[in-house]
Amino acid sequence: MIRAGRPVPARETTLHLLDLQTPALVVDAALLDANLRTMAEALPEARLRPHVKAHKTTALARRQADIGHRGFTCATVREVEGMAAAGLGEDLLLANEVLDTRRLGAVVRGGARVTLAVDSPETVEAAASGGVREVVVDVNVGLPRCGIDPAAAGELADLARSKGLSVRGVMGYEGHLMLRKDPAERAERAAESMALLLAAHKDVGGDLVSAGGTGTYAVNTWATEIQAGSYALMDTAYAELGLPFRQALTVLGTVISASPKWVVADVGLKALGMDHGNPAIPGARVHFCSDEHLTFTPETPAQVGDRVRVLPAHVDPTIALHERIHVVDGDEVVEVWPVDLRGW
């Protein structure tokens, strides 16, 4: 808890946490740097294809590129466009199916390398007609979402080649395993999923076997590249797995009401991704979130005007609700990054 009423020295121009309008995204610079280094040591260079959907911020992506990760995973056309415009279009994988690829074709003509996931004749035709030149075959490895049956992957790859597309390989996301708390079970189930992907790869060919995420980065040894993203900023859902990454991101809020049994901060549903449950507040018990409110009981008394650091349960949708990230060293804001990859 940060107390209101910090004295400001005369002529001070430095921005501090108490100066921010809340709710505000705050990233601890030292913890972020530590997370990036830890992952770079585990998965150096092309072994990691960071997923920008987790932070939607080209400034952070540039940090990842500077540490050796030059290829990136994207989830939306907007992310591809923004990364290319920021000079980070060396190797972009849009790990999602797209039926209108005209904007992607424009990015390719602009000089960026864009690879698109396909899992049906329709998505193959869309890639070819819109000007995308390279694809990966998206394979269903257990998550009931996108992806073709492994047994049909080779036939789809042949169709793609017949349309003039280059097939770089396969991808398959074992997302249903990311938050499994038992490490042994997570590893065992990942092996089952990757057996499906490798079987498909034999039929498809290509250099890429793209898979994985923050939850399986350490146990997925079959993929040639891992698509982890949340590791950089983290959230409370992943924190429960005991991974070697720290909670670099918090949502700064202000206590706007206080009663003897609970207090209320201005960090509600419109500031937090809630699909993984309530956020957490160190030293407090969170009760519930409303549209604009978070009701909680702190271990020590709080007063109106106090600042509170709220830890989101799911980083990706939380980021997408905000326009900027404030990078801090202690309580000093050292950089402000636009969340410039929002939207579609």
C-alpha positions in Angstrom: 0.0 0.0 0.0 1.3 3.4 -1.0 0.2 6.2 1.3 -1.3 9.4 -0.2 0.3 12.7 0.5 3.9 12.1 -0.6 5.8 15.4 -0.3 7.0 16.7 -3.7 10.3 18.6 -3.7 10.3 22.0 -5.3 10.7 22.1 -9.1 10.5 18.3 -9.3 9.7 17.1 -12.8 10.1 13.3 -12.3 6.9 11.3 -12.6 6.0 9.1 -9.7 3.4 6.4 -9.0 1.4 8.9 -6.9 1.2 11.2 -9.9 -0.5 8.6 -12.2 -4.2 8.6 -12.9 -5.6 5.2 -11.9 -6.2 2.5 -12.8 -2.8 2.3 -14.5 -0.6 -0.5 -15.8 2.7 -0.5 -14.0 5.7 -2.7 -14.9 8.7 -3.1 -12.6 11.8 -2.6 -14.9 14.1 -4.8 -12.9 11.7 -7.7 -12.7 10.9 -7.4 -16.4 14.6 -7.5 -17.3 15.1 -10.5 -15.0 12.3 -12.4 -16.7 13.6 -11.6 -20.2 17.1 -12.8 -19.2 15.8 -16.0 -17.6 13.9 -17.0 -20.6 16.7 -16.1 -23.0 19.0 -18.3 -21.1 16.5 -21.2 -21.2 15.5 -20.7 -24.8 18.1 -18.6 -26.7 17.6 -16.9 -30.0 15.3 -18.8 -32.4 14.3 -21.4 -29.8 11.8 -18.8 -28.6 9.3 -17.0 -30.8 7.8 -14.6 -28.2 4.0 -14.1 -28.4 3.2 -10.4 -28.6 -0.5 -11.0 -27.7 0.6 -11.2 -24.1 1.8 -7.5 -24.0 0.7 -5.9 -27.3 3.6 -3.4 -27.0 6.3 -2.9 -29.6 8.6 -1.3 -27.1 8.6 -4.5 -25.1 8.9 -6.6 -28.2 12.0 -4.5 -29.1 13.5 -5.5 -25.7 12.9 -9.1 -26.6 14.5 -8.7 -30.0 17.5 -7.0 -28.4 18.1 -10.0 -26.2 18.1 -12.3 -29.3 14.6 -13.2 -30.1 14.1 -11.9 -33.7 11.0 -13.9 -34.7 7.6 -13.2 -33.1 4.2 -14.8 -32.8 1.1 -12.7 -33.3 -2.6 -13.3 -32.7 -4.2 -10.6 -34.9 -3.7 -8.9 -38.2 -3.2 -5.6 -36.2 -0.3 -7.1 -34.3 1.4 -8.1 -37.5 0.9 -4.6 -39.0 2.2 -2.9 -35.9 5.2 -5.1 -35.5 6.2 -4.6 -39.2 5.7 -0.8 -38.9 7.9 -0.8 -35.9 10.7 -2.5 -37.9 10.2 -5.8 -36.1 8.9 -7.7 -39.2 11.9 -10.0 -39.8 9.9 -13.1 -39.1 6.2 -12.8 -38.0 4.0 -15.9 -37.5 0.3 -15.2 -37.3 -0.7 -18.2 -35.2 -4.4 -17.9 -36.1 -6.7 -18.5 -39.0 -7.6 -15.5 -41.1 -10.2 -15.5 -43.9 -9.5 -11.9 -45.2 -5.8 -11.6 -45.7 -5.6 -8.5 -47.9 -4.0 -6.5 -45.1 -1.5 -9.2 -44.5 -0.6 -9.2 -48.2 0.1 -5.5 -48.0 2.5 -6.1 -45.1 4.3 -8.8 -47.2 4.6 -6.4 -50.1 6.0 -3.9 -47.8 9.0 -6.2 -47.1 8.0 -8.1 -43.9 8.1 -11.8 -43.6 4.6 -13.1 -42.6 3.7 -16.7 -42.1 0.0 -17.6 -41.6 -1.6 -20.6 -39.8 -4.0 -22.6 -41.9 -6.2 -25.6 -41.0 -8.7 -25.9 -43.8 -9.0 -25.5 -47.6 -10.8 -22.2 -47.0 -7.9 -20.7 -45.0 -5.4 -22.0 -47.6 -7.4 -20.3 -50.4 -7.6 -17.1 -48.3 -3.8 -17.1 -47.8 -3.1 -17.6 -51.5 -5.6 -15.0 -52.7 -4.6 -12.3 -50.3 -0.9 -12.3 -51.1 0.5 -14.3 -48.2 3.3 -16.5 -49.4 4.2 -18.8 -46.5 2.0 -20.9 -44.1 2.2 -23.4 -41.4 -0.3 -26.2 -40.9 -2.2 -25.7 -37.6 -2.7 -29.1 -36.0 -5.2 -30.0 -33.3 -3.1 -31.5 -30.4 -5.8 -31.7 -27.8 -7.1 -28.1 -27.3 -10.6 -28.0 -28.7 -10.0 -24.8 -30.7 -8.5 -24.4 -34.2 -6.3 -27.0 -35.9 -6.8 -29.8 -38.4 -6.8 -33.5 -37.5 -3.2 -34.7 -37.5 -4.0 -37.4 -40.0 -5.2 -34.8 -42.6 -2.3 -32.4 -42.2 -0.2 -33.8 -45.0 -3.1 -33.5 -47.5 -3.7 -29.9 -46.5 0.0 -29.1 -47.0 -0.1 -30.6 -50.5 -3.1 -28.4 -51.3 -1.2 -25.3 -50.0 1.8 -26.1 -52.2 -0.5 -26.6 -55.2 -1.7 -23.0 -54.6 1.9 -21.7 -54.8 2.4 -21.4 -51.0 5.5 -22.3 -49.2 4.8 -24.6 -46.2 7.3 -23.9 -43.4 6.1 -26.7 -41.2 3.5 -27.3 -38.5 2.2 -25.6 -35.3 0.1 -27.0 -32.5 -0.8 -25.3 -29.2 -1.1 -27.5 -26.1 -3.0 -24.7 -24.4 -5.2 -27.1 -22.4 -2.0 -28.0 -20.4 -0.6 -24.5 -19.6 -2.0 -24.2 -16.1 -1.8 -27.9 -15.0 -0.2 -27.6 -11.6 1.4 -31.0 -11.4 4.7 -30.6 -13.3 4.9 -34.4 -14.0 1.4 -34.4 -15.4 2.1 -31.4 -17.5 5.2 -33.0 -19.0 3.5 -36.3 -19.6 0.5 -34.7 -21.3 2.8 -32.4 -23.4 4.6 -35.5 -24.7 1.2 -36.9 -25.8 0.3 -33.7 -27.6 3.7 -33.3 -29.3 3.5 -36.9 -30.5 0.5 -35.9 -32.5 2.3 -32.8 -33.8 5.4 -34.7 -34.8 3.3 -37.3 -36.6 1.7 -34.6 -38.6 5.1 -33.0 -39.3 6.3 -36.2 -41.0 3.5 -35.8 -43.5 3.8 -32.0 -43.8 7.5 -31.4 -43.9 9.2 -28.1 -43.4 11.7 -26.8 -40.8 9.2 -25.5 -38.2 7.6 -27.4 -35.4 6.1 -24.4 -33.5 4.3 -25.0 -30.2 4.3 -24.4 -26.5 3.8 -21.5 -24.1 4.9 -20.2 -20.7 3.4 -23.1 -18.9 5.2 -25.8 -21.0 8.3 -23.9 -22.1 10.6 -26.0 -19.9 9.1 -29.4 -20.7 8.3 -29.1 -24.4 11.6 -30.3 -25.9 10.0 -31.5 -29.1 9.1 -28.2 -30.7 11.8 -26.4 -32.7 10.4 -23.1 -31.3 8.3 -22.1 -28.3 5.6 -19.5 -28.5 5.7 -18.3 -24.9 4.5 -14.7 -24.1 3.2 -14.3 -20.5 6.6 -15.0 -19.0 7.7 -11.4 -19.6 5.1 -9.8 -17.3 3.4 -12.8 -15.6 0.1 -13.1 -13.8 -1.2 -14.9 -10.7 -2.4 -17.9 -12.7 1.1 -18.7 -14.0 2.6 -17.7 -10.6 1.0 -20.7 -9.0 3.1 -23.1 -11.2 6.3 -22.1 -9.5 8.0 -20.9 -12.7 11.2 -18.9 -12.4 9.5 -15.7 -13.5 8.4 -12.8 -11.2 5.2 -10.7 -11.3 6.5 -7.7 -13.2 3.1 -6.3 -14.0 0.6 -4.8 -11.6 -2.5 -2.5 -12.0 -2.1 0.5 -9.8 -5.3 1.6 -8.1 -6.5 4.2 -5.7 -8.6 3.5 -2.6 -11.8 5.6 -3.2 -13.9 4.4 -0.2 -13.1 2.9 3.1 -15.3 1.3 5.8 -14.4 -0.6 9.0 -14.7 -4.0 7.3 -13.7 -3.4 3.7 -12.2 -0.9 1.3 -12.8 -0.2 -2.4 -10.3 0.6 -5.1 -10.9 1.9 -8.6 -9.7 -1.3 -10.4 -12.7 -3.1 -11.6 -13.8 -5.4 -14.4 -13.0 -2.8 -17.1 -9.4 -2.8 -16.0 -8.7 -6.5 -15.5 -8.9 -9.7 -17.4 -11.1 -11.8 -15.2 -11.4 -15.1 -17.0 -8.9 -16.7 -14.7 -10.6 -15.4 -11.6 -10.2 -12.5 -9.1 -7.0 -10.5 -9.0 -4.8 -10.6 -5.9 -3.5 -7.9 -3.6 -0.5 -8.7 -1.4 -1.5 -8.4 2.2 -5.3 -8.3 1.5 -8.3 -10.6 0.9 -10.1 -9.8 -2.4 -13.8 -10.2 -2.2 -15.1 -9.3 -5.7 -14.9 -6.9 -8.7 -17.6 -4.7 -10.1 -17.5 -2.6 -13.3 -15.3 0.1 -11.7 -14.7 -1.2 -8.2 -12.5 -3.8 -6.4 -13.7 -4.6 -2.9 -11.1 -6.1 -0.5 -10.1 -6.3 3.1 -6.5 -5.3 3.9 -4.5 -6.8 6.8 -3.7 -3.3 7.9 -6.1 -0.3 7.8 -6.3 1.6 4.6 -7.5 5.2 4.0 -9.1 7.0 1.1 -6.3 8.1 -1.3 -3.9 5.2 -0.6 -2.5 3.5 -3.7 -2.8 -0.3 -4.1 -0.9 -2.7 -6.4 -3.3 -5.2 -7.9 -2.0 -8.4 -9.5 -4.1 -9.6 -12.4 -5.0 -13.3 -12.8 -4.6 -13.2 -16.6 -2.1 -10.8 -18.2 -3.1 -10.8 -21.9 -6.7 -9.5 -21.6 -5.6 -7.1 -18.9 -3.1 -5.4 -21.1 -5.6 -5.1 -23.9 -7.8 -2.9 -21.7 -5.2 -0.2 -21.3 -3.6 2.4 -23.5 -0.2 2.6 -21.9 2.3 0.9 -19.6 4.3 2.8 -17.0 7.7 1.3 -16.5 9.0 2.0 -13.0 12.1 1.9 -10.9 10.9 1.9 -7.4 8.1 4.5 -7.4 9.7 6.5 -10.2 8.3 6.2 -13.7 11.2 5.9 -16.0 9.4 5.1 -19.3 5.9 5.2 -20.7 5.1 2.7 -23.5 2.0 2.9 -25.6 0.1 -0.4 -25.9 0.2 0.1 -29.6 -0.9 -3.3 -30.9 -4.4 -3.2 -29.5 -7.4 -3.9 -31.8 -7.8 -6.1 -34.8 
